Each structure stands twice: as C-alpha cells, then as structure tokens.
C-alpha cells in the first residue's frame, strides 16, 4: 500500500462510510442520487449504529490527509450451523470502495485484508460472503475467495 494508513472506523466515520457507499454505487453504474436522497440519511443512521457495535460489525478505512478515501465493512450474523461452518456465524463483506482518484495504491486490498484479519481474530465466523464486481474479483481471488458453488439469487419484495 502506498500513501495511506489503515485504521478501524468508529462512529464518527458514519458519514464517510455513506460517501464511500455512494461512490461504490456510482462505480457499479447505479446513480446514487443527490445528497438529500432518502437512502443516504437512512444509511447514515445504520452505519452510526453498527459502528457503535464493535462485537459483530467492523469497518476499516484508509485515510489520506485526514480523510477516509477507501473502506470495507463486514457484519457477522448467526445462521444455522452446517458441515462447513459449525458455528453457523457468517460474515458478509460489503461496502468495499476507493474514491475516484485514489485507486491503484492498494487501499481497497488493505481494507479488505484488515476486515479478514478482524473476522479471524475477533469472531467465530466460519465463512465470509461477498458480492464481487468485475473490478474487485481479482483482489478477492488473491485473498483466497472462490466462486460459490451455488449461484446467489435475489428477489426484490414489492410493497
């Protein structure tokens, strides 16, 4: 990594996590909408709550000149135990993003590595799941992730 330092995010970093999330959506081709978009205030509260719950949630960021420019988050949740994950605890890696202009320095990889170190040292999670983009799949493979045996599927519930 070149030009930044990884640190664990705290409750004061909730707004930065939302900024990174918006940049992630934009990089994925999804318009995150304006600064006043309802999802942003909901996300701010969600991150503030999770960042204050360090036992099952962790986020790591890289600061450049005092500003988080890259980050990754993980949340652990209990699920039914199974043969490959006897504890049943599953970690979900998400919100992996580096702001435009800061890519190519290893910041994203460093944040993901810090998240994985935390999962190994501080949780009983037996698996870590993620949804990879084409831009990130090489990093994840180099860290030991493999494609799932069964494809992930999703249903959007209409209300």
N, C-alpha and C positions, 0 to 999 in steps of 0.2 A: 504494500500500500504506500502511496506517495502523497504527502501533503496534508494529512489529517490524523485525528486521533479518535478511536472508537471508545464510546462510553455507554453505560446503561442509561436509557432515557428515564426521566422522572415525570411527575405530574405537571411540572412547568413546561414540558415539551409537547403537551397535547396539541397545541396549535401547529407546531412544526410537523407532527405526525399527520395532521389533516392536510397540510400543504404538500407533503410527500405523497399522500394518497391521491390528491387531485392530479399531481404530476404523473403518477402511475397510470391513472385512468386516461389521461391525455396521451401518454406514450402507447397505450393499448388501443388507441383510436376511439375512445369514448369521451365525448365532451363532458367535462365535469361541471359545466355551468358556471354562473357568476359566483362571486364571493358570498353573496347572500342566498345561494341555493340551500334549500332546507336540509339536504343531506349533510352539509358542512357543519351546521350547528349541532345536529344530532351526533355526528361523528366526533365533534369536539368533546361533548359530554361523555360519549362512550370511551374515548381514549383517556380522558381525565380520570374516569372511574377505574379503568383497567390499570393504568399506570400507578394508581394508588393501591393496587392489589398484587404485590410482587410475588406471591406464592404460586400463582397459576398463569401469570402473564408477564412477559418481558419484551422490551423493545430496546434495540441498540441503534445508536446513531453515530455518524461521523460529523464532527464539527470542523468547519473551515472558517477561520476568522470569527469565531464565536457563534456561528450559525449552523444548525444541522442541515447538511446537504445530501445526506444519504441515510437510509434506515431500513430496518427489518423488524418485524414483530412476530411473536408466537403466543398462542394461547393453548393451555392444556385443559382437556376436558375428560371426565370419566366416561368410559363406554364399557360395554360388556367385554370381559376377558375372552381371549381366544388363543389358539395354539401359538401364534407368532407374536402375541402381545399379552402375556399372562396378567399384567397389572390392569389391562384394559384402558389405561390412560393414554390418550392420543394427543399429540401436539399438532397444531395447524400453523404452518409458517405462512405469513402473508405480509402485505404492505412493503414488499421489497422494492425500493426505488432510489434512484440517484437523480437529483435535479439536473436539468439540461445545463451543459457547460462544465459539469464535474465528473462526467463519465470517463472510463478508461484508466482510472487511477487505482482500481481495486477496492473502492469504498463499499460497493454493494457486497462483494465477496466477503470482506472483513466483517460487515454487519451480520451476514448470514452465518459465518463461522462463529461469531460471538453468541448468536442465538443458539446454535447447535451445542456449543460448549455449556451454555446455561441449562439446556434441556438435559444433557448428560449428567451434569453435576448436581442440579437442584431439583430434578423431578424424577418420577418413576415412569415417565412416558416410554413406551416400547416402540412407537413409530412416530414419524414426523411426516405429515402430508403437506402438499402444496399444489397450486395450480401454476404451471410454468408457462411463460411466454417464450416465443422463439428467441428473443434476445437474451433470456436468462437461462435457458435449458443447459447450455454448456457449463455455466458456473455450477448449477445443481448437480449435473453428472460428475463433475470433477470433485465434488464434495461427497460423492457416494450415493446420490439419489438415483433410482431407477424408475422406469415407467411402470405404472401399476398394472397388475395382471388383468384387472377388470377395468373397463373404461368408466370414468366418472360421468355421471349423468345428473341433470338438474331439471327441476320443474319449477317455474315461477308461478306462485299461487296468486291468482287474480282475486281481488276483493271487490 
